[in-house]
């Protein structure tokens, strides 16, 4: 997993919060991701305004659309 955050997201505190949440979502769902899949997260500025569950549903749905999750 790669994680890239831009200054467009906001100050360091906001960027780090988004990174911590994405890492935790990945950690809890990595068993569902197909082996050998490379994933790069590049959150948009709107990610700062999302709660944990909202961000989790966005990430899971993106992984489903990419067919990166196992059944």
Beta strands, then each sheet from edge to edge (+ up, - down):
strand 1: 2-3
strand 2: 40-41
sheet 1: 1+ 2+
end
